[in-house]
């Protein structure tokens, strides 16, 4: 299948070095100092600085809108400038937005693109971030279009041999710092939660700066379940300060000899503790994990988060196997990690740890149910839970991944001559949607094929990170390209050719065969990754609660029927809609989660 490539990156080693520098500045300088800055400088003043900084660069936007032939944009920016200048105290207040006058951002990089300049190579700029040859030249032109540039931002006096900043220079630096502090928390969290943040930035920049306008017209039928699944991308925490209120610590995992990080929010008094295990490849600080932690914490529970067994953090520090995928080993590694975390918290906060619940979603739910089915007896030193809550768990893991492989191949139904254009337009639509919305949309402009492809693509990128992390640890010799961390692009392209079926057949099975475990019999592999194999044990555990969506693409009709016959109505809540995780933000699902945990508050 033809997959749109990001802009060429012949300078990748250099660019990665600059990315490392930028990440260090944001993590070590901007983020910690930004906390103090935001404490001293209240939000209205910070917003005012941001508004003034945008207002004074109006001439550049006017010129570029005119050069691009965007007369409406030029008019709107003119209205905004005079409105904010005359009524908004020189731009301190953005009254134009209150008047619903739209913004029309335009710069010379986009103008050059409008004129036909196609970027030749990707470039990471110090303190600025992702760019390319075209946009870098555009930055210089943007500076020339800034009228305050000609007020000599730098001054020199013979009695002061060192150059110093003029008032405008101080404002320019201050405005840039003000802007960076607003995004520092999100930037650092993104850099920590992603295995390949550099590559995602590169890919996002490629399409965010594309001058081709996406065709957002809906062509073809839609699938409500798939659209609901895509809506799960917008599930996030509500209080922007909540992530920073969590504490991150680490525990030594005895089976690996390495330390695993976890993040927690503890109530001030004794309270039930909810351990949250996320979906496939998800990091403990990803937005849906934080959103669930916020949900339970606000209702009086303590929350503890750790990364998925398929996430690079868990794989590198807590996995006894180089490759996740063999459920008995993955689940045992997870239980051991949870045990060490629980012991650390019990010793650090004696008397504050109440009843314990394990809450997992998607793959985390599958692993939680695996632990529930193989619960240790009370004499075991490993942790036992008073409640297991599984949200949108697959029943048959191999069936679920076959769906993901099929979704990624959905564009093959398009005409081969038009396929590449359709795929690129789908990604452009996604990029445009992300840039334009300030709140989750109620409807998404994707048809069935586009929806399947976007879901399949997101999970294929997870698989890429899993394969890369596993081969960093134990190289099985399957990949042809070298494991060069400074030049990963060729290797990433190769890994993207592997689907989930390939992962099990080319990586997992050979790896375990070398360890003396033969999984070549597909029935054996299916049984160990099938909850139905543990039906008797699951049925016998009254502490299990399941929250499932009937139209989840990971579940077949056969799976739904098995859930109904295995679990009592008291244990199973089955929603008719929601897709896969698409209703996490809905009150009905959130109330069901809290109801599944509610009686733990009365447990001594």
N, C-alpha and C positions, 0 to 999 in steps of 0.2 A: 504494500500500500504506500502511496506517495504521501509523505508526511512533511509539512512545511518546516524547513530548516531555519534556525535563527540566523542572524547576520554572521558572516564569516568572522572567525576570531583567530587570525594568525599570530596575534600578540598575546595569546592566552597566558603564558607564564608571567609576563609583565603585568597584564591586567589583574591576574590573581594576586600578585604582590601588592598592587594598589588597593584591591578589594580588602586584603588583610589589614593594610594600613588604615583604611577608612573604618573598618569594623573595630579596630583597636581604639581609634579616636572616639567613635560613637559610644563604645562600651566603657572605656576607661576615663574619658574626659566629659563628653557632652551629657551622657546619662546621669552620672553622679552630680555634676555641677548643675544640671538642669533641674534636679529635685530642689536644690536650694533656690535657684532662680525662680522657679514657679511658686515657691513658698513666699518669696519676697515680692515678686512682681505679680500682682493679681491678674486674673484672666482678662478682664476688660482692657487693661493696659496692654497685655500681650496681643490681644486681638486688634487693638488700635495700631500697634506697631506694624502688625502684618497688613492691615488695611492701608496704612500710609505707604508702606513699601510697594504695594501693588499699584496704588494710585499714581505714584510719581513715575512709574514706567509706562503710563498710558501712551505716550507718543510711539513707543516701539510697537505696541499692539495695533495702534491706528495704522501705522505705516505698513505693517505686515498684512493686516486685513485688506488694505487697499491693493497691495501687491498681489495678493491671492485672488482679487476680484470679489471679495466677500464684503459687499457694500452694506448688507444688513449688520454684519459683525462690526464694521467700522462705525456705523451709526450707533449701535448699542453701547460700544465702548466709549463713544463721545458723550452720550447721555449719562453713562455711569460716571465719567470723569467730572463733568460739570456738576452733576448732582451731589456727588460725594465731596467735591471741593467746596462748593458754595453752601450746601446745607449740612454736610457731614464734617464740618470743621477741618477743612483741608485734607479730607480723606481719613480722618481718625475714626469716623463712623461710616459703616457701609449702608447708607440709606438706600442706595440703588437696589440692593438685594431686597430690602423691605418693599420697594416699589415694584418688585418682580421684573426688573430689567435684567435680561440674561447676560452672562459673561461670554466673551468670545476671545479666549486666549489664543494668541498667535505669536510666533517668533520666527526668526530668520531660518532656523533649521527646518521648520515646516514649510516656510516659503520656498526654500531651495528644493525641498521635496516636491512641492507643487509644480515647480518649474521642470522637474524631471531628474533631479540629482538623486540617484540611488546610492545609499551608503555602501561603501566597499568593505569596511571592517569595523568591528566592535572596539570600543575604547573605554576604559574605566579611568575617570579623572579623579585626582586627589580632592577629597572633601566635597566633591560635586556628585560623583557617582557614575552610573552608566551613561554612555554617550556613544557616538560614532564619529567618523571623519566629517560627515556633513554637518552634524549638530555642533561639533566642536568649533568649526568655522562660524557657524551660526551664533555661538555664544559671543565671539568677538564682535560680530556685527550687531548683536543685541546691545552690547556695551556702548558701541558707537551711537546707537539710537537713543541712549539714555541722556536726556538733557543735562542732568546733574553731573554727568561724567566730565563736562566741559568746565565745571567749577573747580577744577584742579583738586581732586580728592586727596592728593598728596602735596604737601608744601615743603619747601626747603629754605632754610635761612643759613647764611654764611657763619653766623655765630652759633648755630646749632647744626653741626655737621651731620647729624643723623636725621633722616627723613621721618616726619611724624604725620599722623593722620589729621586731616582737617575735620571739622564737624560732620561734613557729609561722609567722610571716610569712616568715622566712628559709627555713624548711623547705618551705613552699609554693612559693616561687620556685625553690628548689633542686631540688625534685622535678619541677617543670615543665621546668627546664633539663635535668635528667637524662633526662627523657623525650624532649625534642627532640634531644639528642645521639645517642640511639639510632637515630633515624630520619633524621638529617640527610643522611647519605650517599645513602640511597635517594631522599629528597626532592629533593636537588639533581640527582641523576642523572635522575630523572623530569622535572624542569623543563627540563633541557638536551636530553633526547632526543626530546621531544614538540614538534611544531609548535603544538599547541593544548592545553597542559597545563591551562589554566584551564577549558576546556570539558569536558575529561575528568573533572576534579575535580567540576565542577558536576553532570555526568551521573551519576557514581558516587555522589555524595552523595544525589542524588534517590532512588536505589533502595536504597542502603545504609540510609537512614533511613526507608524505607517501612515502615509498621506492618502492612501486609497480609502475611500469612505465605504464602510460596511453596508451591504444591502440587508437592512433589518426587516424587510417584508417577510411575513410568514408564508412559506410555500410548502404545502403538504399538511398532513394530519399531525395532531399532537397526541401525546400519551400522558394523561394526568399523573400516573404513578412516576414516570420519569421526570416530569417537571417538578413534582413534589420532592423527588430525590435531589434535584439540582438546588432546590430551595434550602437544603441543609447547609449549603455553603455560607448562608447568611446567619446561621445560628452562632451567637456570640454573647459574651458577658455584657451587662448593661452599665455597670459602674466602671468607668475607665481607670479608677484607682484600685480596683479589686486585685488585679494580678500582683501589684507591687506590695500588697499587704500580706501576701503569702511568704513563707520562709522556705528557703531551699537548703537542704542538708544532704549528706551522703552516708551510706552504710557500706561496710565491707561485706562483700558476698563471699562466703568461705569456699564455695566450689570453684570460683574463678580467681580469687585473690585480688579482685578489683573493686573499686568503690562505685556504687550506683547512686545517682542523685534522685531525690524525690522532693516534692513541694507540698506544703500543708498549710491549712488555716485552722487553728484550734480555738474553740470557744473558751471563754475565760473560766467557766465552770465545767464540772464533769458533764460530758455529753456523748451521745452515740457518735461513732466515727465511721465515715463512709470512705472506703478505699475505691478510687475510680481508676478503672482500666480501660483505655481508649481503643478505638478501632484500628484496623490494619495499618501499620506503619506510623501511627500518630504519636507525636511527642506529648509529654505531660503538660507542656505550656501552650499547646495549640488551643485555638479559640473555643471549640466545642467542649474541650476538657475543662477549661476555665469556666465556661458558662454553666456546666453541670455542678462544678464545685461551688460557684456563686449561688446557684439555686438551693442546694442543700444547706449551705452555710447560713444563708439568710433565714432559714427555717429552724435554726438551732442545732444543726449537726456540725461536727468537725469534718473537714474534708482533707483527704490525702490523695495526691496524684502521682502516678508513675507512668513511664512510657510503655507503649505496646511491645510485646515480645518480638514484633517484626520491625521495630524502630531501631535505628542505628545505635542509640544510646543504650538500650537494653541489650542489643546484640553484642556490643563491644564490652559491656561490663558485667552482665548477669547471665548470659547464655552459656551453658556448658557445651552446646553444639554450635558449630560455625554457621549453620543454616537453620532457620526456623522452618517448620512445616510438618514435623512429626509431633503430633499433639501431646502424647504422654510426656515427652521431654520438655516441650515448651511449657506445659501446664505446671510441671514440677518445678522448673526454674522460676516460674512466676510465683508459686506458693512460697518458695524459699526466700525470694526477694521481699515478698509481703511480710514474711515472718521476721526478717531482720529489721525492716522498717518499723514494724509494730514493737519490737523489743527496744529499739532506739527511742521511740516516743514514750513508751511506758517508763523507761528509766529516766528520761529527761523531764517528763511531766507526770509524776506519780499521782494517782487519784483523779486524773482528768480524762482518762480513756474509758468511755462507757461501752455499751454493746457495739459489736463490730459488724459492718455490712460490706459486702463486696458488690460494687455496681460496675457493670461493664456494658459497653455498647458495641454492636457489630462484632468484629473479631474479638474484642475484649469480652463481649457477652458469651461468645462461644467458649473462650477459655474459662470464664467464670463458671459456666455450667459444667465444663469438664472437671473443674475443681470440686464442684458440688457433688458430682457423680462419684468421685473418688475421694470423698472426704475422709480425713484421717481420724482415727479414734482418739478419744480424750487423752490417752497416755502418750500420744505422739507429741514431740516438742514443736512441731510445725503448727502454724496458725489455723484455727477453725473459725468460721463465721456464723453469726447469729442470723444472717439474712444474705441471700444471693439474689440480686436484681439484674436480670438480663434484658437489655433493650435491643430489639431488632437483630437477634442472633440468627445466623444461618443454621440450618439443621444438618445439611450435607455440605461440607466444605468444598469438596471437589465439584459439586454441582454449582455452587456459588461462583467459583473461579472460572468455570466454563462459561457462565453468563458474562463475566467481565471480559473474557477473551472474545466472545461473540460481539459484545458491544463495541469493542475497539475496532473490529473489522466491519462494522456497520456501513461505512462509506463505500465499501466494495459494491454495494447495490447501485451506486450512482454510475452514470455513463463515464467510462474511463477517460474520455477526452475532457470531461468537465469536472472530474473528481477532485483534482488538485485545487481548482478554483473554489469549489464548494467547501473543501476542508479549510482553506485559508479564510474564506468568508465567515465560516463558523467561529474561528478563533478571533477574527476581527470583531464580530458581533459581541463576543464575550468581553474583549478588551474595551470596547466602547461602552458596554453595559457597566463594567466595573468603574470606569472613569466618570460616568455621568450620574450614577445614583448616589444619594446620601442616605437612603433607607431601603430596606429590602423591597423589591418590586412584587406586586401581587400576581403578575403574569410575566412569563418569560417567552421571548420570540423564537423558540426553537421547535422544529418539527421532530418526528420520531427518530430519524437517522441522526440528526444533529445532537439530540439529547443523549442517545446511546453513545455516540462517539465521545462527547465531553465526559460522560461518566467513565467510559472505558479508558480514556486518556489519563484521567486523574489517577486511576488505579494502576495503569501501566507505569506511570512515573514513580509510584510507590514501589513497584516491583523493581524498577531500575535501581533505586536506592538500596533495596534489600540485596540484590545480586552484587552490587558494587561493594557494600559493606562486608558481605560474606566472603567475597573473593579477596578483599584486603586482608582478612583474617586467615583464611585458608584457601589458597589459590588451587583450584582443581585442574587447571590447565585447559579449561573449556574455552575461555576467551582468548582471542587471537591478539588483541592489542594489549600493550603493557599497562600496568597499574601505576601510571604516572599521575600523581595528585596535582601537579602543576599544569598538566595538559590532558584533560579528561574528555574533551569533545569527541575524538574518534572512538574512544571506549564507550562513551554514553550512546553514541549512534549504534554501535554494535549490540549493546545490551538491550536497546529498545526493540530489537528484532525478536527477542525471546518473549513468549507469552507465559501465562501461569502454568499451562500444561508442560511447556518446555522446562520451566523451573523445577518442577517435580521430577521429570524424566531425565534431565541433563545434569541437574545439580543435587537435589535432595536424595534421590535413590542411590546414585553412585557414592555420595558421601557416606551414607549409612551402611552401604555394602562394605566399604573399607573398614567400618567399625564393627563388622560382624553381624549386621542386621539386614536381611534380604527383604526388600520391599518391592521387588520386581513384579510380584503378583498384585495386579491392580486391585483385586478384591480386598487384599490385606490393607493396602493403602487407603482404600475407601472406608473400610470398617473403622480404622483408628481415627479417621477424621469425620465420623458420622455420629451424631448424638443418639441416633436410634440404637447404636451398639450398647449404650449405657442406659437404655430405657428403664430397666428395673430399678437401678440405683437412683435415677432421677425421680422416678415415681415415688420412691420410698423416702425422699427428702422433703419434708413439709416446709422447709425454710426457703424454698425457691419461689421467686416471683418472675414471671415473664411478661414483657410488654412487646407485642408484635403487631406489625401492620400486614393486613391480609394481602395487599397488593405490592408487597416488597418483592422486587425482582430476584432476590436471593432465595425466595421460597417458592417451591412448586405447590400446586394444589394438594399433591400427596403429602408434602411437608406440613402444610397447614392442618390437614386432617390428622396427621400424627400428633401434632401439638394438642389438638382438641381432645384426642382420646388418651393422651398420656398425662395431661395436667388437669386438675380440677378447675372449675370456673373461679374459685377463690384464688388460684395461683396464676391463671392465664388471663391477661387482658388483651383482647384482639380488636384492634381498630380496623375499620373497613378501608380507610384511606391513610395516606402518609408516605407511600413509597418506602425507600430505605432512608431512615433517619430524617425524613422530610417534615415531620411534625414535632420535632424536639422543641421548637419554640412555641408550640401551641399550648394553650392553658390546659386542654384535656390531657395531653401527654405529660405535662409537668405535674399536674395534680395526681396522675396515676403513679408517677415516680415517687412523689412525696407520700402518697397513701401506702405504697409498698414498704416504706421505711417507718411509717408513723408509730407503730406499736413498739418500736425499739426504744422509744423514749421512756417507756414504763419498765424496761428490762433493767434489773439492778446491775 
